[in-house]
Amino acid sequence: MAWRKKNLSLTAEQRERGVVFSSALCRKGESERDTIHEVIPAENDDWRATIERLKDVRFFKNMARDFGWDVVEIVRS
């Protein structure tokens, strides 16, 4: 099992749409687009709490370890 984290900037397209944070957990063969979660304050009154929940990946790390998955965590802000 391997868990890697990539911290990247938001794309220009995301910034244009008002995204302030996005994250994706990708297994081998999956792309960021397959599993992305985006936070847009204009659509979410509790957007700060949503970001904190998305940052808490303990459950997913444990699952990846238990199943022997290789995962890349991609965080954009």
PyMOL commands that set and color helices and strands:
alter all, ss='L'
color gray80, all
select helices_A, chain A and resi 12-17+32-35+41-43+47-55+58-67
alter helices_A, ss='H'
color red, helices_A
select strands_A, chain A and resi 2-8+21-27+37-39+70-76
alter strands_A, ss='S'
color yellow, strands_A
deselect
rebuild
show_as cartoon
